Amino acid sequence: MTLAKLTRAFALCLLAGLAPSALAQLRTIPADAQRGEIRHVQGMLVEIDGQRVLLGPGAQIRDASNRIVVPTALPPDAQIRYLLDAQGNPYRIWLLTPEEAAQPDPNH
């Protein structure tokens, strides 16, 4: 293998290794996502702002690093933004960082 081919292969491996970390940092919370406080009750049952609701089918809860979190791993009384599905069940939930929680609610 020539030096040029080795250099290209190394550069490709380096870029491939950095891509997942770059994608993990992209965090877009829709402007129409509602704000609330969540806690896990049991199974797929959570409490948002004191109201018990079932998570929608295929619901995703994302932490501050944009990783998926299971409902049982929710921190107590976590600040969130969330979207509801057609049946009114939360199906996309983002746990807010302290900086995000300190920002004013764009919906109010």
C-alpha positions as CSV (number, residue, x, y, z in Angstrom):
1,M,0.0,0.0,0.0
2,T,1.3,3.4,-0.9
3,L,1.7,6.3,1.6
4,A,-1.2,8.2,-0.1
5,K,-3.5,5.2,0.3
6,L,-2.5,4.8,3.9
7,T,-3.1,8.5,4.6
8,R,-6.5,8.3,3.0
9,A,-7.5,5.2,5.0
10,F,-6.3,6.8,8.2
11,A,-8.3,10.0,7.5
12,L,-11.4,8.0,6.7
13,C,-11.1,6.0,10.0
14,L,-10.6,9.2,11.9
15,L,-13.6,10.8,10.4
16,A,-15.7,7.7,10.9
17,G,-14.7,7.6,14.6
18,L,-15.6,11.3,15.2
19,A,-19.0,11.2,13.4
20,P,-21.0,9.6,16.2
21,S,-19.8,12.1,18.8
22,A,-20.7,15.0,16.5
23,L,-24.1,13.6,15.8
24,A,-24.8,13.0,19.6
25,Q,-24.3,16.8,20.2
26,L,-27.1,17.8,17.8
27,R,-30.1,18.4,20.0
28,T,-33.1,20.1,18.5
29,I,-36.2,20.5,20.7
30,P,-39.2,21.6,18.7
31,A,-40.5,25.1,19.6
32,D,-44.0,23.7,20.1
33,A,-42.9,21.2,22.7
34,Q,-44.7,21.8,25.9
35,R,-42.8,22.3,29.2
36,G,-43.4,20.3,32.3
37,E,-42.1,18.2,35.2
38,I,-42.0,14.4,35.0
39,R,-41.6,11.5,37.4
40,H,-41.9,7.8,36.8
41,V,-44.9,6.0,38.4
42,Q,-44.6,2.4,37.1
43,G,-44.0,0.7,33.8
44,M,-45.0,3.1,31.0
45,L,-47.0,5.2,33.4
46,V,-45.5,8.6,34.2
47,E,-46.8,11.7,36.0
48,I,-46.4,15.0,34.1
49,D,-47.3,18.1,36.1
50,G,-49.2,16.0,38.6
51,Q,-51.3,14.2,36.0
52,R,-50.8,10.5,35.4
53,V,-50.4,9.6,31.7
54,L,-49.3,6.6,29.7
55,L,-46.4,7.1,27.4
56,G,-47.3,6.7,23.8
57,P,-46.2,3.6,21.8
58,G,-42.5,3.9,20.8
59,A,-42.0,6.9,23.2
60,Q,-38.5,8.2,23.4
61,I,-37.1,10.0,26.4
62,R,-33.8,11.8,25.7
63,D,-31.3,13.0,28.3
64,A,-29.1,16.1,28.1
65,S,-26.6,14.2,26.0
66,N,-29.4,13.1,23.6
67,R,-29.2,9.5,24.7
68,I,-32.4,7.5,25.1
69,V,-33.4,6.9,28.7
70,V,-35.9,4.2,29.9
71,P,-38.8,5.5,32.1
72,T,-37.5,3.8,35.2
73,A,-34.2,5.8,35.0
74,L,-35.9,9.2,35.1
75,P,-34.5,11.5,37.8
76,P,-37.2,12.5,40.3
77,D,-39.1,15.7,39.3
78,A,-37.1,16.3,36.1
79,Q,-37.8,19.3,34.0
80,I,-38.8,18.4,30.5
81,R,-40.2,19.5,27.2
82,Y,-42.5,17.0,25.4
83,L,-44.7,16.4,22.4
84,L,-48.0,14.5,22.4
85,D,-49.1,12.0,19.8
86,A,-52.5,12.0,18.1
87,Q,-54.1,10.2,21.1
88,G,-52.7,12.8,23.6
89,N,-49.9,10.6,25.0
90,P,-46.4,11.9,25.4
91,Y,-44.2,10.3,22.8
92,R,-41.1,12.6,22.6
93,I,-39.6,13.8,25.8
94,W,-36.4,15.8,26.4
95,L,-34.9,16.1,29.8
96,L,-33.7,19.7,30.1
97,T,-30.2,20.8,31.2
98,P,-30.2,23.5,33.9
99,E,-29.4,26.0,31.2
100,E,-32.4,24.9,29.1
101,A,-34.7,24.8,32.1
102,A,-33.7,28.4,33.0
103,Q,-34.8,29.7,29.6
104,P,-38.3,31.2,29.3
105,D,-41.0,28.9,27.9
106,P,-41.5,29.9,24.2
107,N,-45.1,28.7,24.4
108,H,-46.1,31.1,27.3
